[in-house]
Amino acid sequence: MPAPFLLHVTSSFEPGGAEVRTADLMGALGAEFRHAVVAFDGRTAVAARVPSEVGLRILPRPTGSGTLATALGFRDLFRTERPNLVLTYNWGAIEAAMGAALASVPFIHAEDGFGSDEAAGLKLRRVWTRRLVLARARRVVVPSRLLESIALERYRVPRGKLLYIPNGIDTRRFQPGPRAEARAALGLADAGFTVGAVGGLRPEKGLDLLLEAFALFLRGPGGSPQARLLLVGAGPCAAQLKRQAAELGISFQVLFTGPVSDTSLYYRAFDVFCLSSLTEQMSLSLLEAMASGVAAVCTDVGDCALMLGGTADAGILPRRDASTLAAAWERLALDPALRESTGAANRRRCLELYSSDRMIADYRALYRECAEPHAL
């Protein structure tokens, strides 16, 4: 009997938390399942993370426009491809979830967070749509306790159908290492306090705040001509952020790396990791920083406080407050012992609670439970 066939549908298969997790799960599960991906926007760069022996197929999005036409197109695609299980991700793939319901094929829907259009609050039409569609799902999966409460209270997902699976990280790949060696390997000077952020350069990441805070930091006692800010990643806001850095007069101390396939070395080069998002749930980049033994400063979004331990010194700050962010960096810049102890505590917490082995086992059990031997 062939391995169960899982068909994944996402708005985009470009680098992002849910997409990277999905690709890495495919590789970890190996030959246990067969996989195909449909990306609404046709962009599939994350597929390069999947080992070739997995045999991942990329399928075109069904033709047609509008919610109903798109849902019917996916219904027909599922009837043709005959997956054992469909997996849909976030609001951007809700029409595919509708199509799975219309085709009577089992599906799991994952909610990982919100874009900038819902950072300040949920859209009522989307809430009602989720209530109707997710009632037909086999399971609804969330990686954060905040999303769990939203799914229960706003989407009305029954408790027995909702599954909380926190993200996990490969703590062997992301681990502490000599900072000087990492900087040398990246072509960076060893001197200079270094703040780093990792992820897509998108509006909801609040990176304009990061630049504003860095300009304030440079004017304080912790700043110096050698201090630098590393923005690791690519995205639609890159040009706008570069203009802002120039206007603030800090361009020569801000490094935009562009797309990076392996970020592990960058974390080891940081003195402090920063997450300035306006909306987030369970950030993979925060987990990677924790596993790398780096001190972290984050805005109070999603499960960040829970991930860092929820203590008064956990590095959780209000959103959209550049002066408070700059002050947090200054404190860490002037106290190397605090940076080291905070980073070590982050590493211990990641090893204890957020291992990739636990996450992979949870998803393996979920897929086996929900994949029907003879779908359709």
Secondary structure, 3 states (H helix, E strand, C coil): CCCCEEEEEECCCCCCHHHHHHHHHHHHHHHHCEEEEEECCCCCHHHHHCCHHHCCEEECCCCCCCHHHHHHHHHHHHHHHCCCEEEEECHHHHHHHHHHHHHCCCEEEECCCCCHHHCCCCCHHHHHHHHHHHCCCCEEEECCHHHHHHHHHCCCCCHHHEEECCCCECCCCCCCCCHHHHHHHCCCCCCCCEEEEECCCCHHHCHHHHHHHHHHHHCCCCCCCCCEEEEEECCCCHHHHHHHHHHHCCHHHEEEEECCCCCHHHHHHCCEEEECCCCCCCCHHHHHHHHCCCEEEEECCCCHHHHHCCCCCCCEECCCCHHHHHHHHHHHHCCHHHHHHHHHHHHHHHHHHCEHHHHHHHHHHHHHHHCCCCCC
